[in-house]
Amino acid sequence: MSYADFSYKQVLLFVLILIGGQKNVDSGSSAFGRSTEPVILKYEIVRNEKVIGQMEAVKKEKGGLIEYQMESFVNISLVMQFSIYTKVVGVFQEGQLVSGSVIRKVNDNTRVNAKIVLQKDKYLIQDDDERSELKEKILYTSACLMHLEPVGLKRIFSENFKKFVPVRELRPHYYELRLPDGNKNYYSYANGTCIGAEVNTSLSKAFFRLKK
């Protein structure tokens, strides 16, 4: 494997983890027909004291559904210049995930395009040509992390990794998320909203900073 190939894969892993389980989190409760103004949170993505990207986290509520959406743009140089777009979505009804998706483009080329849909008592997960099933209820996903503090949860579902990952509270309003690759991310909250996050990968460390 060439150094350029190695770096390319490291960058993909870095961004995969960037953007990419409460006593019964009520992720999607809503009166039927109710609609509210979207709640929009904007973050800077910082690496080595330099802003390398932006993320917007949106919460929308309408017709008994709550949608959480995270959308990011990152530009990073490592041997080559990479422009990376990622969008993660989770839609909840009556506190349970009913659909979700993750899409990722690198230099305008689609690298990830995965969907998860609730059908009866199970979830169908499709990632390109691969299909799988999950028969556990999903009440909280990584799409919720910026808008909803994971109080009391032991694990959350990751759209990126398509599985549950452990989470624990290290101190009041400060959480550690352990990922399947061995890395750990940290999230800080105030009034239920994420105000900052530290993301660690084998490549580097990055920070999300909530804009005021």
KAZI-V700987 format. One record per pair of residues at least 12 apart in sequence whose C-alpha atoms are under 10 Angstrom apart, sorted by sequence separation. I is the first residue (numbers start at 1). J is the second residue. If there is no record, write none. Layout:
# KAZI-V700987
[[I:J] [I:J]]
This chain:
# KAZI-V700987
[[42:54] [43:55] [44:56] [57:69] [58:70] [72:84] [73:85] [74:86] [88:100] [89:101] [90:102] [101:113] [102:114] [103:115] [114:126] [115:127] [122:134] [123:135] [144:156] [154:166] [155:167] [165:177] [166:178] [167:179] [174:186] [175:187] [176:188] [185:197] [186:198] [187:199] [196:208] [197:209] [42:55] [43:56] [56:69] [57:70] [58:71] [72:85] [73:86] [88:101] [89:102] [101:114] [102:115] [113:126] [114:127] [115:128] [121:134] [122:135] [123:136] [140:153] [144:157] [153:166] [154:167] [155:168] [165:178] [166:179] [174:187] [175:188] [185:198] [186:199] [195:208] [196:209] [197:210] [41:55] [42:56] [43:57] [56:70] [57:71] [71:85] [72:86] [73:87] [87:101] [88:102] [89:103] [100:114] [101:115] [102:116] [113:127] [114:128] [121:135] [122:136] [123:137] [141:155] [142:156] [143:157] [153:167] [154:168] [165:179] [166:180] [173:187] [174:188] [175:189] [184:198] [185:199] [186:200] [194:208] [195:209] [196:210] [41:56] [42:57] [55:70] [56:71] [57:72] [71:86] [72:87] [87:102] [88:103] [100:115] [101:116] [112:127] [113:128] [114:129] [116:131] [118:133] [120:135] [121:136] [122:137] [123:138] [140:155] [141:156] [142:157] [143:158] [152:167] [153:168] [154:169] [164:179] [165:180] [173:188] [174:189] [184:199] [185:200] [194:209] [195:210] [196:211] [40:56] [41:57] [42:58] [55:71] [56:72] [70:86] [71:87] [72:88] [86:102] [87:103] [88:104] [99:115] [100:116] [101:117] [112:128] [114:130] [115:131] [116:132] [117:133] [118:134] [119:135] [121:137] [122:138] [140:156] [141:157] [142:158] [143:159] [151:167] [152:168] [153:169] [163:179] [164:180] [170:186] [172:188] [173:189] [174:190] [183:199] [184:200] [185:201] [194:210] [195:211] [40:57] [41:58] [54:71] [55:72] [56:73] [70:87] [71:88] [86:103] [87:104] [99:116] [100:117] [111:128] [114:131] [116:133] [118:135] [139:156] [140:157] [141:158] [142:159] [143:160] [150:167] [151:168] [152:169] [163:180] [167:184] [169:186] [171:188] [172:189] [173:190] [183:200] [184:201] [193:210] [195:212] [39:57] [40:58] [41:59] [54:72] [55:73] [69:87] [70:88] [71:89] [85:103] [86:104] [87:105] [98:116] [99:117] [100:118] [116:134] [138:156] [139:157] [140:158] [141:159] [142:160] [150:168] [151:169] [161:179] [166:184] [167:185] [168:186] [169:187] [172:190] [173:191] [182:200] [183:201] [39:58] [40:59] [53:72] [54:73] [55:74] [69:88] [70:89] [85:104] [86:105] [97:116] [98:117] [99:118] [118:137] [138:157] [141:160] [150:169] [161:180] [167:186] [169:188] [173:192] [182:201] [183:202] [38:58] [39:59] [40:60] [53:73] [54:74] [68:88] [69:89] [70:90] [84:104] [85:105] [86:106] [97:117] [98:118] [99:119] [118:138] [137:157] [161:181] [173:193] [174:194] [181:201] [182:202] [185:205] [187:207] [38:59] [39:60] [52:73] [53:74] [54:75] [68:89] [69:90] [84:105] [85:106] [97:118] [98:119] [141:162] [151:172] [156:177] [158:179] [173:194] [176:197] [181:202] [185:206] [186:207] [187:208] [37:59] [38:60] [39:61] [52:74] [53:75] [67:89] [68:90] [69:91] [83:105] [84:106] [85:107] [96:118] [141:163] [142:164] [151:173] [155:177] [174:196] [175:197] [176:198] [177:199] [179:201] [185:207] [36:59] [37:60] [38:61] [51:74] [52:75] [53:76] [67:90] [68:91] [83:106] [84:107] [85:108] [141:164] [142:165] [150:173] [151:174] [154:177] [155:178] [174:197] [36:60] [37:61] [38:62] [51:75] [52:76] [66:90] [67:91] [68:92] [82:106] [83:107] [84:108] [85:109] [86:110] [99:123] [101:125] [103:127] [140:164] [141:165] [149:173] [150:174] [151:175] [35:60] [36:61] [37:62] [51:76] [52:77] [66:91] [67:92] [82:107] [83:108] [84:109] [85:110] [86:111] [90:115] [98:123] [99:124] [100:125] [101:126] [102:127] [149:174] [150:175] [35:61] [36:62] [65:91] [66:92] [67:93] [81:107] [82:108] [83:109] [84:110] [86:112] [87:113] [88:114] [89:115] [90:116] [91:117] [97:123] [99:125] [101:127] [138:164] [149:175] [18:45] [34:61] [35:62] [36:63] [45:72] [65:92] [66:93] [84:111] [88:115] [33:61] [34:62] [35:63] [42:70] [44:72] [45:73] [46:74] [64:92] [65:93] [66:94] [134:162] [136:164] [33:62] [34:63] [35:64] [38:67] [39:68] [40:69] [41:70] [42:71] [43:72] [45:74] [47:76] [64:93] [65:94] [66:95] [134:163] [31:61] [32:62] [33:63] [34:64] [35:65] [36:66] [38:68] [40:70] [42:72] [44:74] [53:83] [55:85] [57:87] [59:89] [61:91] [63:93] [64:94] [65:95] [66:96] [67:97] [132:162] [30:61] [31:62] [32:63] [33:64] [34:65] [35:66] [52:83] [53:84] [55:86] [56:87] [57:88] [58:89] [59:90] [60:91] [61:92] [65:96] [66:97] [67:98] [69:100] [71:102] [75:106] [29:61] [30:62] [31:63] [32:64] [33:65] [53:85] [55:87] [57:89] [59:91] [65:97] [67:99] [68:100] [69:101] [70:102] [71:103] [72:104] [73:105] [74:106] [75:107] [28:61] [30:63] [31:64] [32:65] [65:98] [67:100] [69:102] [71:104] [30:64] [31:65] [125:159] [29:64] [30:65] [127:162] [19:55] [28:64] [29:65] [30:66] [126:162] [28:65] [29:66] [125:162] [150:187] [27:65] [28:66] [149:187] [27:66] [28:67] [98:137] [149:188] [150:189] [27:67] [28:68] [97:137] [98:138] [149:189] [27:68] [96:137] [97:138] [98:139] [100:141] [102:143] [146:187] [148:189] [149:190] [151:192] [95:137] [96:138] [97:139] [101:143] [145:187] [146:188] [147:189] [149:191] [150:192] [95:138] [96:139] [97:140] [100:143] [116:159] [146:189] [148:191] [149:192] [95:139] [96:140] [97:141] [115:159] [145:189] [147:191] [148:192] [149:193] [94:139] [95:140] [96:141] [114:159] [147:192] [148:193] [149:194] [92:138] [93:139] [114:160] [116:162] [146:192] [147:193] [148:194] [92:139] [115:162] [145:192] [146:193] [147:194] [92:140] [112:160] [114:162] [145:193] [146:194] [147:195] [92:141] [144:193] [145:194] [146:195] [20:70] [90:140] [91:141] [144:194] [146:196] [19:70] [90:141] [146:197] [19:71] [89:141] [90:142] [91:143] [19:72] [88:141] [89:142] [90:143] [91:144] [18:72] [88:142] [89:143] [90:144] [88:143] [89:144] [18:74] [87:143] [88:144] [102:158] [103:159] [104:160] [15:72] [102:159] [103:160] [15:73] [101:159] [102:160] [15:74] [100:159] [101:160] [97:157] [102:162] [15:76] [101:162] [30:92] [32:94] [28:91] [29:92] [30:93] [31:94] [27:91] [28:92] [29:93] [30:94] [146:210] [11:76] [27:92] [28:93] [29:94] [30:95] [11:77] [20:86] [26:92] [27:93] [28:94] [29:95] [11:78] [19:86] [20:87] [26:93] [27:94] [28:95] [29:96] [10:78] [16:84] [18:86] [19:87] [20:88] [26:94] [27:95] [28:96] [15:84] [19:88] [26:95] [27:96] [28:97] [90:159] [7:77] [8:78] [12:82] [15:85] [16:86] [25:95] [26:96] [27:97] [28:98] [88:158] [89:159] [7:78] [8:79] [11:82] [15:86] [24:95] [25:96] [88:159] [7:79] [8:80] [12:84] [70:142] [71:143] [88:160] [7:80] [8:81] [11:84] [68:141] [69:142] [70:143] [4:78] [5:79] [8:82] [68:142] [69:143] [70:144] [4:79] [68:143] [69:144] [70:145] [3:79] [4:80] [67:143] [68:144] [70:146] [67:144] [68:145] [69:146] [68:146] [69:147] [68:147] [68:148] [20:102] [19:102] [59:143] [58:143] [59:144] [57:143] [58:144] [57:144] [59:146] [16:104] [57:145] [58:146] [59:147] [15:104] [57:146] [58:147] [59:148] [56:146] [57:147] [15:106] [12:104] [12:105] [12:106] [11:106] [16:112] [12:111] [43:146] [42:146] [41:146] [41:147] [40:147] [39:147] [27:138] [28:139] [27:139] [28:140] [26:139] [27:140] [25:139] [26:140] [27:141] [24:139] [25:140] [24:140] [21:138] [27:144] [21:139] [21:140] [21:141] [27:147] [20:141] [21:142] [27:148] [20:142] [26:148] [19:142] [20:143] [25:148] [19:143] [25:149] [20:145] [25:150] [22:148] [24:150] [25:151] [22:149] [23:150] [24:151] [25:152] [22:150] [23:151] [24:152] [25:153] [21:150] [22:151] [23:152] [24:153] [21:151] [22:152] [23:153] [21:152] [22:153] [21:153] [22:154] [21:154] [21:155] [21:156] [21:157] [21:158] [20:158] [19:158] [20:159] [19:159] [20:160] [19:160] [20:161] [17:160] [21:164] [16:160] [17:161] [21:165] [16:161] [21:166] [21:167] [21:168] [43:194] [45:196] [41:193] [43:195] [44:196] [45:197] [46:198] [47:199] [41:194] [42:195] [43:196] [45:198] [55:208] [41:195] [43:197] [45:199] [52:206] [54:208] [55:209] [56:210] [51:206] [53:208] [54:209] [55:210] [21:177] [48:204] [50:206] [51:207] [47:204] [48:205] [49:206] [51:208] [47:205] [48:206] [49:207] [20:179] [46:205] [47:206] [48:207] [46:206] [47:207] [45:206] [46:207] [47:208] [17:179] [45:207] [46:208] [44:207] [45:208] [46:209] [17:181] [43:207] [44:208] [45:209] [20:185] [43:208] [44:209] [45:210] [17:183] [42:208] [43:209] [44:210] [17:184] [18:185] [42:209] [43:210] [44:211] [13:181] [17:185] [42:210] [43:211] [41:210] [42:211] [43:212] [41:211] [42:212] [41:212] [18:197] [20:199] [18:198] [19:199] [18:199] [17:199] [18:200] [17:200] [18:201] [15:199] [17:201] [14:199] [16:201] [14:200] [15:201] [14:201] [18:205] [13:201] [14:202] [18:206] [13:202] [14:203] [18:207] [11:201] [13:203] [14:204] [18:208] [10:201] [11:202] [12:203] [14:205] [15:206] [10:202] [11:203] [14:206] [10:203] [11:204] [10:204] [7:203]]
